[in-house]
Amino acid sequence: MASNTADGETAKAKLHGRAFYESIGSPKFVLAPMVDQSEFAWRMLTRSFLTPAENAKVLAYTPMFHARLYEEAAKYRDSHFEALQSPTSTSKTLAPSPASAPSNPEEPTPFLDGNPAFDRPLFVQFCANDPEHLLGAAKLVAPYCDAVDLNLGCPQGIARRGHYGAFLQEDQELVYKLINNLHKNLPIPVTAKIRILETKEDTLAYAKNVLAAGASIITIHGRRREQKGHLTGVADWEYLRYLRENLPKETVIFANGNILQHGDLEQCLEATGADAVMSAEGNLSDPAIFAQPPPLGQEGREYWRGKDGRGGYRVDAVFRRYMNIIHKHVLRHELPARRPLFVIGDDESWLTGGKEKDEEQEEGPARKKRKKDGGSGGGKNEKVTSPNLVAIRPHLFHLLRHFISRHTDIRDALARAHAGDVPAIEKVLDMVERRVAEGLIEYEKTGGKNVEEPEPEPKPKLEAEESKETRKEANANDTESSGATVKKCKRPWWIAQPIVRPLPKEALANGSISLSKKEKKKQELAAKAGESDKKGGDKKAAEELPKTDGTEGIKEPTLDTKKPTATTDELVAG
């Protein structure tokens, strides 16, 4: 692989296509680019669950950056990508690892993003609509990553207004220019991420244009541009299989969509024929999604397995790992002293004062108590710019979604913590650890009756023992309801588990989305004319619902910023 230097030159010829893919270890699992959510600390957390051999098969992307802003504004760059630590820094930090330390003490020290000691392979993603701005931004990150990716998949309104992401798909000439300019002038490879179009043939022509422009790898999200929010629906893996069979064999394809649990990874690879599979929201709910579950009897303290053989990583374990990474790598200081994670059989006396501590945490005003506690990581008046600190609360609301729906006091405590307020977040962690311990104790006392169990299976099996046929059948027979998926994914509230979106028809039925007056009138006229659902009853749900691109059609509810538990759809791009 071509080795990068600070001035943008390369010691070897730039590799392309499959040769490049093989040079970075032929990764099979890919952490998706997610706006403000695939930052360094989360990438490190994802990698922390993997063995060295498994890590060699994992590729990660940065969040999506805006190319023009990245090229023009140093403040934007500093608040989004922390590749170097200044040698003049006076902050108290841990010594850099030997692999990261420069030979010349006057040179900047590799810091977080793209650090060759622990954050590779890494692709940096940009959105753009101007070839020169994109090239300028890409050159700035080229020394600190393995490739630059062009986002052609973001479906959000801000991408429509800014004319980037999935809203470039009608301008194939511009798509070609953006990629080709990087291919010709950037010292590292360029890749691209797209969404499928209305037909397989149109999607194939789109992919061919991206590859002809010089993309070494193409990622295909098996959803159309209008499939977002409550209209997300199910990704179409058949489109990806079609592309695999009709593109040149040497083409490197990453598949994206429908990855909720570990078992979905291999199923996707088999169904699509892709070289690798990418996870976005599935990873946000469970950053251990790429890791193999431990064998029976070797769960340790972090992994829990129930009486039915189903399990997963405990949210307190994931939360603690995450905060340890924040302390060690981002804040650069010693880890807090922590007791071992509780398991049944441990001393329970430490739980005695738990309710008092929780009540103290609930009392306000939180700002005054936080000022009294002190510590690094930001009070209300301290502006936090580190992307790794800013992302903590959004990550925790996603990770703990099922947990805080039951323990609303912990939800409220998390909501009161300001961005980057690490001492307050540590208190929330303590509350979570206590509540998980209490749940585990109650589970043992009641024989598992203290949690809502899914309907009993005829023959319960471990996750690793579930047959591929069973998973395929669940997907094939569940086109009208998300019920089977919810049942498959359901775990006790102390386990990291996916958030299953209702399918579009369900969202329409339960009022999550509503039709505009114009759409209602169209349906009434169609019904009167005898052109109701009977005529097209076998159409897919996504095809039966009105599109959301533009000002008319579906009206989705606006986000109430006063409700901190809400997770915006903008968290996941493309």
C-alpha positions as CSV (number, residue, x, y, z in Angstrom):
1,M,0.0,0.0,0.0
2,A,1.2,3.5,-0.7
3,S,2.6,5.1,2.4
4,N,1.5,8.7,3.0
5,T,3.7,11.6,4.0
6,A,2.7,15.0,5.4
7,D,3.4,16.8,2.2
8,G,0.9,14.6,0.3
9,E,3.5,12.6,-1.6
10,T,3.6,8.8,-1.7
11,A,6.5,6.5,-1.5
12,K,4.9,3.9,-3.8
13,A,2.4,4.0,-6.7
14,K,-1.2,4.5,-5.7
15,L,-3.1,1.3,-5.7
16,H,-6.6,1.0,-7.2
17,G,-9.6,-1.2,-6.9
18,R,-9.2,-4.8,-5.6
19,A,-5.4,-4.3,-5.2
20,F,-6.1,-1.4,-2.8
21,Y,-8.8,-3.4,-1.0
22,E,-6.4,-6.3,-0.4
23,S,-3.6,-4.0,0.7
24,I,-5.8,-2.8,3.7
25,G,-6.5,-6.4,4.7
26,S,-9.7,-7.2,2.7
27,P,-12.0,-6.1,5.5
28,K,-15.3,-7.9,5.7
29,F,-17.1,-5.6,8.3
30,V,-17.4,-1.8,7.9
31,L,-18.4,0.8,10.5
32,A,-20.5,3.3,8.4
33,P,-20.0,7.0,8.1
34,M,-22.6,8.6,10.4
35,V,-23.0,12.4,10.9
36,D,-21.4,13.3,14.2
37,Q,-21.6,9.6,15.3
38,S,-18.7,7.6,13.8
39,E,-16.1,9.8,15.6
40,F,-12.8,8.4,16.9
41,A,-14.1,7.3,20.4
42,W,-17.0,5.3,18.9
43,R,-14.7,3.7,16.4
44,M,-12.3,2.7,19.2
45,L,-15.2,1.3,21.2
46,T,-16.4,-0.8,18.2
47,R,-12.9,-2.1,17.7
48,S,-12.4,-2.8,21.4
49,F,-14.8,-5.8,21.3
50,L,-12.7,-7.6,18.6
51,T,-9.7,-9.8,18.8
52,P,-6.6,-8.7,16.8
53,A,-7.5,-11.1,14.1
54,E,-11.1,-9.8,13.9
55,N,-9.8,-6.2,14.0
56,A,-7.8,-6.8,10.9
57,K,-11.1,-7.4,9.1
58,V,-12.8,-4.2,10.2
59,L,-12.7,-0.9,8.3
60,A,-14.1,2.4,9.8
61,Y,-15.3,5.6,8.3
62,T,-15.2,9.1,9.8
63,P,-18.5,11.1,10.1
64,M,-19.4,12.9,6.9
65,F,-17.6,16.3,6.7
66,H,-18.6,19.2,4.5
67,A,-15.8,19.6,1.9
68,R,-16.0,23.4,1.4
69,L,-16.1,24.1,5.1
70,Y,-13.3,21.7,5.8
71,E,-11.1,23.3,3.2
72,E,-11.8,26.9,4.1
73,A,-12.3,26.9,7.9
74,A,-9.6,25.9,10.3
75,K,-12.1,26.1,13.2
76,Y,-14.3,23.5,11.4
77,R,-11.4,21.2,10.8
78,D,-10.2,21.4,14.4
79,S,-13.7,20.6,15.8
80,H,-14.2,17.6,13.5
81,F,-10.9,15.8,12.9
82,E,-8.1,15.6,15.5
83,A,-5.2,13.9,13.7
84,L,-2.3,15.7,15.4
85,Q,-1.4,17.0,18.8
86,S,0.6,20.1,18.9
87,P,4.1,19.7,20.4
88,T,3.6,22.9,22.3
89,S,0.5,21.6,24.1
90,T,0.7,22.3,27.9
91,S,-2.2,20.1,28.9
92,K,-1.5,17.2,31.3
93,T,-1.6,14.1,29.2
94,L,-0.5,10.5,29.2
95,A,2.6,9.8,27.2
96,P,1.9,8.9,23.6
97,S,2.3,5.3,22.7
98,P,5.7,4.4,21.2
99,A,4.1,3.6,17.8
100,S,2.6,7.1,17.8
101,A,5.6,9.1,19.0
102,P,7.4,11.1,16.2
103,S,11.2,10.6,15.8
104,N,11.6,14.4,15.8
105,P,10.3,15.9,19.1
106,E,9.5,19.1,17.3
107,E,7.1,17.4,15.0
108,P,3.4,17.2,15.9
109,T,2.4,13.9,17.6
110,P,-0.2,11.7,16.0
111,F,-3.2,12.1,18.2
112,L,-6.6,10.5,17.5
113,D,-8.1,10.4,14.1
114,G,-6.1,8.1,11.7
115,N,-3.5,7.4,14.3
116,P,-1.5,4.5,12.7
117,A,-1.2,2.8,16.1
118,F,-5.0,2.2,16.6
119,D,-7.2,3.9,14.1
120,R,-6.6,2.2,10.8
121,P,-7.8,1.4,8.2
122,L,-9.8,4.6,8.1
123,F,-11.7,6.3,5.2
124,V,-12.6,10.0,5.5
125,Q,-16.0,10.9,4.0
126,F,-17.0,14.2,2.5
127,C,-20.2,15.6,1.0
128,A,-19.5,18.1,-1.9
129,N,-20.9,19.5,-5.1
130,D,-17.7,21.3,-6.3
131,P,-14.7,19.2,-7.5
132,E,-12.1,21.7,-6.5
133,H,-13.4,22.2,-2.9
134,L,-13.6,18.4,-2.6
135,L,-10.0,18.0,-3.8
136,G,-8.8,20.7,-1.5
137,A,-10.4,19.1,1.5
138,A,-9.3,15.7,0.5
139,K,-5.7,16.7,0.3
140,L,-5.8,18.0,3.9
141,V,-6.8,14.6,5.3
142,A,-4.9,12.4,2.8
143,P,-1.8,12.0,5.1
144,Y,-4.0,10.6,7.9
145,C,-6.3,8.1,6.2
146,D,-6.3,5.3,3.7
147,A,-9.0,6.6,1.3
148,V,-11.4,9.5,0.8
149,D,-15.1,8.7,0.3
150,L,-17.7,10.8,-1.5
151,N,-21.1,10.8,0.1
152,L,-23.8,10.3,-2.6
153,G,-26.4,8.8,-0.2
154,C,-27.5,11.3,2.4
155,P,-31.3,11.7,1.9
156,Q,-31.9,14.5,4.5
157,G,-33.5,17.8,3.7
158,I,-30.3,19.6,4.4
159,A,-28.6,17.6,1.6
160,R,-31.4,18.6,-0.8
161,R,-31.0,22.3,0.1
162,G,-27.2,22.1,-0.1
163,H,-27.3,20.0,-3.3
164,Y,-25.2,17.1,-2.1
165,G,-25.5,13.5,-1.0
166,A,-28.3,11.6,-2.7
167,F,-29.5,14.7,-4.4
168,L,-26.7,14.6,-6.9
169,Q,-27.9,11.3,-8.4
170,E,-29.8,13.2,-11.1
171,D,-26.6,14.9,-12.2
172,Q,-24.4,12.0,-13.3
173,E,-22.0,14.3,-15.0
174,L,-21.2,16.2,-11.8
175,V,-20.9,12.8,-9.9
176,Y,-18.3,11.8,-12.5
177,K,-16.3,15.0,-12.2
178,L,-16.2,14.9,-8.4
179,I,-14.8,11.4,-8.3
180,N,-12.6,11.7,-11.3
181,N,-10.9,14.8,-10.0
182,L,-9.9,13.0,-6.8
183,H,-8.9,9.9,-8.8
184,K,-6.5,11.9,-10.9
185,N,-5.1,14.3,-8.3
186,L,-5.3,12.7,-4.9
187,P,-2.3,10.6,-3.6
188,I,-4.7,8.0,-2.0
189,P,-7.7,6.2,-3.5
190,V,-11.2,7.6,-3.8
191,T,-14.4,5.6,-3.0
192,A,-18.1,6.4,-3.1
193,K,-21.4,5.5,-1.3
194,I,-24.7,5.5,-3.2
195,R,-28.3,4.6,-2.8
196,I,-30.3,2.5,-5.2
197,L,-32.5,4.1,-7.9
198,E,-36.0,3.2,-9.0
199,T,-34.9,0.3,-11.2
200,K,-32.1,-2.2,-11.2
201,E,-31.0,-1.1,-14.6
202,D,-30.7,2.6,-13.6
203,T,-28.8,1.6,-10.5
204,L,-26.4,-0.4,-12.5
205,A,-25.8,2.5,-14.9
206,Y,-25.2,4.7,-11.9
207,A,-22.7,2.3,-10.4
208,K,-20.9,2.0,-13.7
209,N,-20.5,5.8,-13.9
210,V,-19.1,5.9,-10.4
211,L,-16.5,3.2,-11.2
212,A,-15.6,4.6,-14.6
213,A,-14.8,7.9,-12.8
214,G,-12.2,6.1,-10.7
215,A,-13.8,4.9,-7.5
216,S,-11.8,2.0,-6.1
217,I,-14.7,0.7,-3.9
218,I,-18.4,1.3,-4.2
219,T,-20.8,1.1,-1.3
220,I,-24.5,0.5,-2.1
221,H,-27.2,1.3,0.4
222,G,-30.2,-0.9,-0.6
223,R,-32.8,1.8,0.0
224,R,-34.0,4.6,-2.3
225,R,-33.6,8.3,-1.4
226,E,-37.1,8.7,-0.1
227,Q,-36.7,5.8,2.3
228,K,-35.8,7.7,5.5
229,G,-37.3,8.4,8.9
230,H,-40.7,6.6,9.3
231,L,-40.5,5.6,5.6
232,T,-37.2,3.8,6.0
233,G,-38.6,0.4,5.4
234,V,-36.5,-2.6,4.4
235,A,-33.4,-2.4,2.2
236,D,-33.6,-4.4,-1.0
237,W,-30.7,-6.9,-1.1
238,E,-31.9,-8.2,-4.5
239,Y,-30.6,-5.0,-6.1
240,L,-27.2,-5.5,-4.6
241,R,-27.1,-9.1,-5.9
242,Y,-28.0,-7.8,-9.3
243,L,-25.1,-5.3,-9.3
244,R,-22.8,-8.0,-8.1
245,E,-23.7,-10.2,-11.0
246,N,-23.6,-7.5,-13.6
247,L,-20.5,-5.5,-12.6
248,P,-17.0,-6.7,-13.5
249,K,-15.9,-9.5,-11.1
250,E,-13.0,-7.4,-9.9
251,T,-15.3,-4.7,-8.6
252,V,-15.2,-4.2,-4.8
253,I,-18.7,-3.8,-3.4
254,F,-19.8,-3.0,0.2
255,A,-23.4,-3.7,1.1
256,N,-25.4,-1.5,3.4
257,G,-28.9,-1.9,4.9
258,N,-30.9,-4.3,7.2
259,I,-28.0,-5.0,9.6
260,L,-29.5,-5.2,13.1
261,Q,-27.6,-8.0,14.8
262,H,-24.4,-10.0,14.4
263,G,-26.2,-12.8,12.6
264,D,-27.3,-10.4,9.8
265,L,-23.7,-9.8,8.7
266,E,-23.0,-13.2,7.2
267,Q,-26.6,-13.4,5.9
268,C,-26.1,-10.2,4.0
269,L,-22.8,-11.3,2.5
270,E,-24.3,-14.5,1.3
271,A,-27.5,-12.9,-0.1
272,T,-25.7,-10.0,-1.9
273,G,-22.3,-11.5,-2.9
274,A,-20.7,-8.3,-1.6
275,D,-17.1,-8.2,-0.4
276,A,-18.0,-6.5,2.9
277,V,-21.0,-5.4,4.8
278,M,-21.5,-2.0,6.5
279,S,-23.5,-1.3,9.7
280,A,-24.8,2.1,10.8
281,E,-27.8,2.1,13.2
282,G,-27.2,-1.5,14.2
283,N,-23.7,-0.4,15.4
284,L,-25.1,2.6,17.3
285,S,-27.4,0.3,19.3
286,D,-24.7,-2.4,19.8
287,P,-21.1,-1.4,19.1
288,A,-20.1,-5.1,19.6
289,I,-22.2,-6.1,16.5
290,F,-19.1,-7.2,14.6
291,A,-17.8,-9.4,17.4
292,Q,-18.5,-13.1,17.8
293,P,-20.6,-13.9,20.9
294,P,-18.4,-15.7,23.5
295,P,-18.9,-19.5,23.8
296,L,-21.3,-20.9,26.3
297,G,-19.8,-20.7,29.8
298,Q,-17.3,-18.1,28.8
299,E,-19.5,-15.0,29.1
300,G,-17.3,-13.2,31.8
301,R,-18.7,-10.1,33.4
302,E,-19.6,-8.1,30.3
303,Y,-21.7,-10.5,28.3
304,W,-24.9,-11.9,29.7
305,R,-26.8,-14.9,28.5
306,G,-30.3,-15.7,29.7
307,K,-32.0,-19.0,30.5
308,D,-33.3,-19.2,27.0
309,G,-29.8,-19.0,25.6
310,R,-30.3,-15.5,24.1
311,G,-28.1,-12.7,25.3
312,G,-25.7,-9.9,24.4
313,Y,-23.4,-7.3,25.9
314,R,-24.7,-5.5,29.0
315,V,-25.3,-1.8,28.6
316,D,-23.3,-1.0,31.7
317,A,-20.3,-2.9,30.3
318,V,-20.5,-1.0,27.0
319,F,-21.1,2.3,28.7
320,R,-18.0,1.7,31.0
321,R,-15.8,0.8,28.0
322,Y,-16.9,3.9,26.2
323,M,-16.1,6.2,29.1
324,N,-12.7,4.5,29.6
325,I,-11.8,5.3,26.0
326,I,-12.9,8.9,26.6
327,H,-10.7,9.2,29.7
328,K,-7.6,7.4,28.2
329,H,-7.6,8.8,24.6
330,V,-9.6,12.0,24.6
331,L,-9.0,13.5,28.0
332,R,-5.6,11.8,28.2
333,H,-5.5,11.0,31.9
334,E,-5.6,8.0,34.2
335,L,-8.8,5.9,34.3
336,P,-11.1,6.3,37.3
337,A,-11.0,3.6,39.9
338,R,-13.8,1.2,39.2
339,R,-15.2,-1.9,41.0
340,P,-15.5,-5.0,38.9
341,L,-18.8,-5.2,37.0
342,F,-21.4,-7.0,39.1
343,V,-22.3,-10.6,38.5
344,I,-24.5,-12.9,40.5
345,G,-22.6,-14.2,43.5
346,D,-20.7,-11.0,44.1
347,D,-21.1,-9.0,47.3
348,E,-24.3,-6.9,47.2
349,S,-23.6,-4.6,50.1
350,W,-22.4,-1.7,47.7
351,L,-26.0,-1.5,46.4
352,T,-27.4,-0.5,49.8
353,G,-26.7,3.2,49.3
354,G,-27.7,3.2,45.7
355,K,-31.2,4.7,46.1
356,E,-29.8,7.6,48.1
357,K,-27.1,8.3,45.4
358,D,-29.7,8.1,42.7
359,E,-32.0,10.5,44.5
360,E,-29.1,12.9,45.0
361,Q,-28.4,12.7,41.3
362,E,-32.0,13.5,40.5
363,E,-32.1,16.6,42.7
364,G,-31.4,20.0,41.1
365,P,-30.4,22.3,40.0
366,A,-27.8,20.1,38.4
367,R,-25.6,23.0,37.4
368,K,-24.8,24.0,41.0
369,K,-24.0,20.4,42.0
370,R,-21.8,20.0,39.0
371,K,-19.9,23.1,39.8
372,K,-19.3,21.8,43.3
373,D,-18.1,18.5,42.0
374,G,-15.6,20.0,39.6
375,G,-13.6,17.9,37.2
376,S,-12.7,18.1,33.5
377,G,-15.0,17.8,30.6
378,G,-17.0,21.0,30.8
379,G,-19.5,22.8,32.9
380,K,-22.3,24.8,31.4
381,N,-20.1,27.9,30.7
382,E,-17.3,25.9,29.1
383,K,-17.8,25.4,25.4
384,V,-16.8,21.9,24.3
385,T,-15.5,21.5,20.8
386,S,-14.0,18.0,20.8
387,P,-16.2,15.8,18.5
388,N,-15.6,12.9,20.9
389,L,-17.1,14.8,23.9
390,V,-20.0,16.4,22.0
391,A,-21.1,13.0,20.8
392,I,-21.3,11.3,24.2
393,R,-24.9,12.2,25.1
394,P,-26.4,11.3,21.6
395,H,-24.6,8.0,21.7
396,L,-25.8,7.2,25.2
397,F,-29.4,8.0,24.3
398,H,-29.2,5.6,21.4
399,L,-27.3,2.9,23.3
400,L,-29.7,3.1,26.3
401,R,-32.9,3.5,24.4
402,H,-34.6,0.4,25.8
403,F,-33.0,0.9,29.2
404,I,-34.2,4.5,29.8
405,S,-37.7,3.8,28.5
406,R,-38.0,1.8,31.7
407,H,-35.7,3.9,34.0
408,T,-36.9,7.4,33.2
409,D,-35.0,8.9,36.2
410,I,-31.8,7.9,34.4
411,R,-33.0,9.4,31.2
412,D,-33.6,12.6,33.0
413,A,-30.2,12.6,34.6
414,L,-28.6,12.1,31.2
415,A,-30.7,14.9,29.8
416,R,-29.4,17.3,32.5
417,A,-25.8,16.6,31.7
418,H,-24.4,19.3,29.4
419,A,-22.4,18.4,26.3
420,G,-19.0,17.1,27.4
421,D,-19.8,17.1,31.1
422,V,-17.8,14.0,31.9
423,P,-18.3,14.1,35.7
424,A,-22.1,14.2,35.3
425,I,-21.9,11.3,32.7
426,E,-19.9,9.3,35.2
427,K,-22.7,9.7,37.7
428,V,-25.1,8.4,35.2
429,L,-22.8,5.5,34.6
430,D,-22.9,4.7,38.3
431,M,-26.7,4.8,38.2
432,V,-26.8,2.5,35.2
433,E,-24.4,0.0,36.9
434,R,-26.6,-0.2,40.0
435,R,-29.8,-0.6,38.1
436,V,-28.4,-3.4,36.0
437,A,-27.1,-5.2,39.1
438,E,-30.6,-4.9,40.6
439,G,-32.1,-6.3,37.4
440,L,-29.8,-9.3,37.4
441,I,-30.6,-10.1,41.0
442,E,-34.3,-9.9,40.4
443,Y,-33.9,-12.0,37.2
444,E,-32.3,-14.8,39.3
445,K,-34.9,-14.5,42.1
446,T,-37.9,-14.7,39.7
447,G,-36.4,-17.2,37.3
448,G,-36.5,-14.6,34.5
449,K,-40.1,-13.5,35.1
450,N,-39.1,-9.9,35.9
451,V,-38.5,-9.1,32.2
452,E,-40.9,-9.2,29.3
453,E,-40.0,-12.3,27.5
454,P,-40.9,-12.8,23.8
455,E,-43.3,-15.7,23.1
456,P,-41.5,-18.9,23.9
457,E,-39.7,-20.7,21.0
458,P,-40.3,-24.4,20.5
459,K,-36.6,-25.1,20.9
460,P,-34.6,-22.1,22.2
461,K,-31.1,-21.9,20.8
462,L,-28.0,-19.7,21.2
463,E,-27.7,-16.9,18.7
464,A,-24.8,-18.7,17.0
465,E,-27.0,-21.8,16.6
466,E,-29.8,-20.1,14.8
467,S,-30.1,-21.5,11.3
468,K,-29.7,-19.3,8.2
469,E,-33.0,-20.8,7.0
470,T,-34.8,-19.4,10.0
471,R,-33.4,-15.9,9.5
472,K,-34.3,-16.0,5.8
473,E,-37.8,-17.1,6.5
474,A,-38.3,-14.3,9.1
475,N,-37.2,-11.8,6.5
476,A,-39.2,-13.2,3.7
477,N,-42.5,-13.6,5.6
478,D,-42.5,-10.2,7.4
479,T,-43.1,-7.6,4.6
480,E,-46.2,-6.1,6.3
481,S,-45.1,-6.0,9.9
482,S,-42.0,-5.5,12.0
483,G,-43.3,-8.0,14.6
484,A,-41.1,-10.9,13.7
485,T,-38.0,-8.7,13.7
486,V,-38.9,-7.2,17.1
487,K,-39.4,-10.8,18.4
488,K,-36.1,-11.9,17.1
489,C,-34.2,-8.9,18.5
490,K,-35.9,-8.7,21.8
491,R,-33.6,-8.9,24.9
492,P,-33.9,-7.8,28.6
493,W,-33.6,-4.1,29.1
494,W,-30.0,-4.3,30.4
495,I,-28.7,-5.7,27.1
496,A,-27.5,-3.6,24.1
497,Q,-30.1,-4.3,21.4
498,P,-31.3,-2.8,18.1
499,I,-34.1,-0.2,17.7
500,V,-36.5,-1.7,15.2
501,R,-38.4,0.9,13.2
502,P,-42.0,0.2,12.3
503,L,-42.5,-0.5,8.6
504,P,-44.0,2.4,6.6
505,K,-47.6,0.9,6.6
506,E,-47.4,0.4,10.4
507,A,-46.1,4.0,10.8
508,L,-49.1,5.3,8.7
509,A,-51.5,3.2,10.7
510,N,-50.3,4.2,14.1
511,G,-50.2,7.9,13.3
512,S,-46.4,8.3,13.3
513,I,-46.8,9.8,9.8
514,S,-49.8,11.3,8.1
515,L,-50.9,12.1,4.6
516,S,-51.1,15.6,3.4
517,K,-54.5,17.0,2.3
518,K,-53.5,16.6,-1.3
519,E,-52.5,12.9,-0.8
520,K,-55.8,12.2,1.0
521,K,-57.8,13.7,-1.8
522,K,-55.9,11.7,-4.3
523,Q,-56.6,8.5,-2.4
524,E,-60.3,9.4,-2.1
525,L,-60.5,10.0,-5.9
526,A,-58.7,6.8,-6.6
527,A,-61.1,4.9,-4.3
528,K,-64.1,6.4,-6.0
529,A,-62.7,5.4,-9.4
530,G,-62.2,1.8,-8.2
531,E,-58.4,2.1,-8.3
532,S,-57.9,1.4,-4.6
533,D,-55.5,-1.1,-3.0
534,K,-57.2,-4.1,-4.8
535,K,-55.6,-3.1,-8.1
536,G,-52.1,-3.1,-6.8
537,G,-52.3,-5.3,-3.7
538,D,-49.1,-7.1,-4.4
539,K,-47.0,-3.9,-4.6
540,K,-44.3,-3.3,-2.0
541,A,-45.2,-1.0,1.0
542,A,-42.7,1.6,0.0
543,E,-44.2,1.8,-3.5
544,E,-47.7,2.2,-2.2
545,L,-46.8,5.2,0.0
546,P,-46.3,8.7,-1.3
547,K,-42.8,10.0,-1.6
548,T,-41.3,12.5,0.8
549,D,-38.8,14.3,-1.6
550,G,-40.2,17.8,-2.0
551,T,-42.8,19.9,-0.2
552,E,-45.8,17.7,-0.6
553,G,-46.7,14.1,0.3
554,I,-46.0,12.7,3.8
555,K,-45.7,15.2,6.6
556,E,-43.4,13.8,9.3
557,P,-43.8,15.2,12.9
558,T,-41.2,17.8,13.8
559,L,-38.6,17.1,16.5
560,D,-39.3,18.6,19.9
561,T,-35.9,19.8,21.0
562,K,-37.2,19.8,24.6
563,K,-37.5,16.0,24.5
564,P,-33.9,14.8,24.9
565,T,-34.8,11.2,24.4
566,A,-35.6,11.8,20.7
567,T,-33.0,10.7,18.3
568,T,-33.0,12.6,15.0
569,D,-32.8,10.8,11.7
570,E,-29.9,13.1,10.8
571,L,-27.7,11.0,13.0
572,V,-27.3,8.5,10.2
573,A,-26.3,9.8,6.8
574,G,-26.6,8.0,3.4
